[in-house]
Structure formats: structure tokens, C-alpha cells
């Protein structure tokens, strides 16, 4: 059959069909109830044969020559942009071929299989979470499967030489943990929230601890609010030294009164109570969580000390309270969250100042994210945060938040203090189940800070 | 002097590259198949979600066209605004010829699936989230067998069969898909059977591997398995086609794909059946020898992510309302702090696991979107949409029911629900796009 004959057949068929229109069994009506004209070209005649309905084998219609994607004037209009973007086009072409090659070699499924297999072998490899200003880091963990998670060991390290080691043995509610932390480039700006950025000093801390813990979770299966009680006891050894940053004043020069170089040995014991009734996906959107804790830092007996302390430690009690609550509305949750944290530290001997690493601190992820990490240090702190999280699109949500708070010698000083404020936004890629990470921008009177997290957002 | 010549050569090269292959002439008629091509899934996603939208926003030519309200119309249409025939992409069926419900059930034919009896498994796929295998039945016909995700029994297989028959009736070239049931004992392993392991290596296929594949698949109470059998298309596979550009080495491919009516006009059909996964990688060109000649025939394949199915899970309610990366939705949400409520948030989940998520009440026929932008859909004009909508409008309830019955849903509510949803969506499409069209064949302005 020639092209013209086919075309003519189709046209005649369509024209013949016109009178048969409008005889649909379920005449459609617009949602608002307004009728509309229906025009169909279906024939009302005998069924087409399977040969008619099969794909053609005839040479297809084609123009005499290949038709360009764009008309000449369009090509001319695009020419400058195309020339300017040639490097990008080249990069795109390389990416295209690279990705295709990667897919042909099954690199992604292979990686997925290997990454998925590692936990089964008791190996955990993830990004490190060592805190702010610690550089890029990785975490390597071992959990021998034959011990059924009774023994866990992990090591984290970063490009700025921060490191953390943990070894934990557990049986039921009981656990025994060993930890070692090396934080070489911490910052101190002085005590109180009146401290100045000009007085920056750098310090390093080396902390070792052994801790016997007990944790018990109530009502996990009964549908009540899960309540967890934890208690711990164990020796801790901490040394504060001058920081390892060349261009920043060492702590011993900048703040000789809180100077480092002294090892403090403590016996630490404490208890905490946590109730967590948060729920919702992809981010927790309803419910609340509250935690109360008290921790005593006393002088250890010689038997329990990890090292010989060169001087008697400052003994103190740390009280802590944290609470957060959220409400949400609509199907893809728009969530308003409120959070607050209070730390109250009381030295056993009035007037004694804690080691700089034991002071309460704000700035960065500790609170007031628009300020540098560790920007404010003092005995006590109080900080509050309000966030609004709303969906941007199917795979993104946005977080707008504001924080206010400060550090104080005693919490009573909070009455007269002007709180420091910080504001921020975060873009959070998400799946239907959870946020995958976040890209943050926070700002305050002093600084603008950009950061990102991979996992561990909630 | 050398510098001047160099500069001239560089300029000429830049112009050549900038103008691209679009001005290249056809390769001339010949009887050798075009080269095999492939599309990177990741690049296709990134290109269409990020790079191409940016290019379009900054495209002065497109800006001028929008300003002048003068979009480029499809290039392969006649004076009646119909596809110039013959076409190796599309064949006039419903809307142009009388197609009976029985013919829809037969589809590309024969629609019978593999011959019952013992099947030889020739290849298995164990990696990825969707297991499956290739079989050869006793008549020597080859099929690929695909399965449902365990928690959504019947969903993906049903979608694959129903949508492929609807697309066939709409005129497109599709494989012959049907629902099959079989017992483990029906399967033998071909002597040269292979499988691709988790690391992408080909290994000899064994009974243990086959059992492992079936262990990831829902089993019926009587011990049988339900699958979707897709008859392998005849011809030499040339890889997927792209929804823009041309196969420059195919002398019969002289119209840029994004300007083909069959592809632009597929948008309302995809919107109707919620084929959000309509993208280059889900197509297949075949080098076919038939009717005394060899040529490229263009097929749509893989309909497992149509209707309420996302192949491995139910479709999310956002499907069809938003691209994966939807700048318009993002901008609106940012400007309103998320207080502009999306239409999909009003939708009601049918709570039918075999359906997944598709509904007809809140379907917006004016702004349906696939998972990520499709170059041909981006070029669509009202004429293209009306062309496709007329085809959708030609589906009567009997046609729709015939296709849906091919799903063999265990739950009769699922059959009824899907029929009603497809009718609702068809009606909404018609009310949106055909209300001002006086006749089917008269030419009209956009």
C-alpha cells in the first residue's frame, strides 16, 4: 500500500466516523458540571483486521532531507550561548560517557552490594561525626557478628587530626565502655557571653574514660511513652593543652588563668531519664522528647584513677535538661518545633572554675549555630530554638530556624542578660522515610556559617 | 598568519559544534542496521532534571517563541494535523479504526503468553530490586518473566499488562505482555543458562539460583507464582531511542524526535495512564526485516511503573503532580513558606495493594508531569495534546474494561476501581482539551 493510499484511507475513515461520535456509553461531564463537545474519529463500522492494526512495514513518510532541530534564526540566536558553553558541553559529554561506562560495568550495583554486605560482616564504614570544624572524616567500626553485637569497636578520624576511639561490650542492660578522644584544634574566646572574637585562643583536649553503664527501657512494647533510664559510673582522665593551630594564640598565652597542661582525674557517675514520644515521617513531626540528667564529677580513689593526677581535680555537679516538642499540619507535614536546653554546673567549692573543656559552651551545632563553634563558654547555659520545616518538593524539605540563648556564670544571671540570637535555613534532601542530610546556612551578628551533614539530621 | 588561520579554524570548529548535528544530512538509504546505542540512566535523569531545564530557561530562541506565542509545531503532520503515514513509530488504531475490546485483549498478539508446559530458563536476573528471568516455552518462543514486589502482589505485573495493551490500542508499538501463573516444577534450566550475579558477573544458572530468585517473589496460596510474561520482540535490538535528536545513521529517521507528533502527542496518553516513567531508557529500537525490507521500528517497553505502580512500590501521591526536581514547585513552596497546598495532598489512597496509588478525582489534566522532564513533552503544543487526547477519548468503557481485565486481579474491587479511575481521568482530559475543538479532522490554530 502506498503512502498516499494509507493517508487517504485514514482520512476517509476519520471523516466517515464523525457522525458516529457522541454515542459514548458514559458521556463525560466536566467536574464543574459544564458539558463539553466531544469529537472523536473512531469509526462505527466493522472491526479492523489484525493486519490493519499491525505495525506497518511500508517505508515511512519522511521529508526529502533531514530536518534540523532548530530553524536557522534559532540556531543563530543560540550560537553565542553555545560557543560560551562549549566547555560545559564537553564536560557533559564526558560525564555522559563516564556514567554510561559505569553503568555498563555494574559499578553502582557492585558498590551497593559491597556496602550492604559490610554490616553483615560486622564492618561499618560511614562518615565521621566528630563535631564542627573537625574537617572531613570517616568512621570505621567492627561488630563481630558471631558475638551478636555484644562487642562493638569503632575509630573515627578526620583531616584536621581529630580522632575518637570507642570499645563497648554489652550484655542486656549492662555495658562497659572504653573511650578515647583527641581534639587538637578547639577554640576558646573567654568566659561569659561578653567575650570577644579578638581574643581567640586555641586548645587541645585528650580525654580517656572507662564507663560501666546500665540502661533500661520501660514500656517499649506496651504502647505507652517509651521511658529510658540510664546510669553510669567510671573514671575519666582529661588533659587540656595548647591547641595545634599555628596561627592562633595558644590557650596558655591567651588565657593563662584557664590554662591547660594539667591532667584532671575524675570519677564520674550520673543518671538520666528520657521520655521520647516523637513520631512522624519523613521527619519527626509530632510529639515530644524530654531528658533530665545529673552527673557528678568527683575525685577518684587511687584504685579507680586511670592515671596519676598532678593536682586535685575541680569537683562539680552538672545538671542538664533538654526538651523538644513539635506540631504539624497537612499531609506532607509542615512542622513547627520548639526546643530548649539548660545546663547548670555547680562546683563543690564556690568560685572554682572548671577546666575549659568541661565548661558549658554555645556556638555551632551546640546551639546558636550562626556563631563559631565554641564561641561562648561559661559555667551554665540556656538556649532555645524554634524551627519551621516545610516541604519544598517531593524529595526536598526546608528548615527555617531561629535560636536565642547565652552562657552565664550562674543561671540567675540569665534574667538580666540580653540573649544572643542566631538564624538559619537548611535544605534537606529526603526520601519518603527520612531526611538524607542537610545543607545549612546560619548567620548571626558576628558571622555567616555554611555547613552540610550527610545523614544523622534528625 | 598562522595565528589567523588557527583562529579561523577554531571559529569554524566552534560554529560546527554549536550548530551540532541538526544540520547534518541523512546518511542515505542502506541496508545495514544503525549502530547500537545506549542511554545512561543517571545521565538521563541529571540531564533532564538539571542541565536541560537550565538550558531551556536561558535559551533566547525559546524566549522569543514564547514572547511571540509562536511555538514550533510538530514537523510530521499533514494539512489535517494528522501524523503523516506510514510511520514506524505509530499506527492508527483507536480513534482512526474500529478496534474491538477483543482486539485490545489480543494486543500486539497473540496475547496468549507462553505455551503451558515446561519452560526452559535461559537467563536470570538476581541483582537489583526486581528479580526476573528469561524463558523459552515449548513452542520455542522467548519471554522475559517479571514479578511483583512482595508487599504489592499483582500491582506491577498488572500495570505492565494493562498499560501495554492500552498503548497498543493507542497506536504504539509495544511488546506482547500477559499475566502467567506457573509452578516451580514447570521450570527447567537450559543447559547454557546463565545469570548475572550481584557483582554483574555472568555465572552458570543453577537450581539454587533459581530458588533464590523465587524466594524474593510472592507465592500464591496454592504454591504457584504469578508473573508478567513479555514476549521478546523480533529483530535486532539497537538500544533505546532518545526523545530528542535523531539516529543520524538511520536514513528513515529524518525528523527530530522532539518534533514528532507521535511522541509529543503521547503526553495526554501518558497522563491518562500515569506513565510517569516515560523516558528514553524505557524504549527500544529494533532492526526488523519484514515486508521485503529491513528498517528500524520504534517500541515503547517496560510499563511496570504505570497506573498506580512504581514497579517496586506503590506510586507516591506526588506522582504526576511534580517532577523529581521541580523548580516551579520549589519556588512556590519557598515563596509561600510551604503554605500553598499541593493538589495531591487532597487525594485519597484507594488502599488496594494490587493497585498502588492512582486516582481520578484530583487528577489535573492540564499539568500532569512525568517523573522528570521528557524532551518531546516539553515541546508539546495544544495541537499535539489535542491529537493525543482524541485517541484517549476513543477508549470506551468496554475498551478500558477489556484491558483492565487482562490484569486478572484477585480482588474484583481492584478491577472496578481501575476502570472507574481510567474513565474519570479520560473524562477530565477530554473536558480540558477537547471542549473547544469543533471536529476531529479540521485543522486549527494552537
Interface residues (C-beta under 8 A of the other chain):
Chain A: X3 X6 X7 X10 X11 X13 X14 X15 X17 X18 X21 X24 X25 X26 X28 X29 X30 X31 X34 X36 X37 X38 X39 X40 X41 X42 X43 X44 X45 X46 X47 X48 X50 X52 X53 X54 X55 X56 X57 X58 X59 X60 X61 X62 X63 X65 X66 X67 X68 X69 X70 X71 X73 X74 X75 X77 X78 X79 X81 X82 X83 X86 X89 X92 X95 X96 X99 X100 X102 X103 X104 X105 X106 X108 X109 X110 X113 X330 X331 X332 X334 X388 X390 X391 X392 X393 X394 X395 X396 X398 X400 X432
Chain B: X14 X15 X17 X18 X19 X20 X22 X23 X24 X25 X26 X38 X39 X40 X41 X42 X43 X46 X47 X51 X58 X59 X60 X61 X64 X72 X75 X76 X78 X80 X82 X84 X85 X86 X87 X88 X89 X91 X92 X93 X94 X95 X96 X97 X98 X99 X100 X103 X106 X108 X109 X127 X128 X173 X196 X198 X199 X200 X244 X245 X246 X248 X252 X254 X255 X256 X258 X259 X288 X290 X291 X292 X293 X295 X297 X316 X317 X318 X322 X323 X324 X325 X326 X329 X330 X333 X334 X337 X338 X339 X341 X342 X345 X390 X393 X394 X396 X397 X398 X423 X426 X427 X428 X430 X431 X434 X435 X436 X437 X438 X439 X440 X441
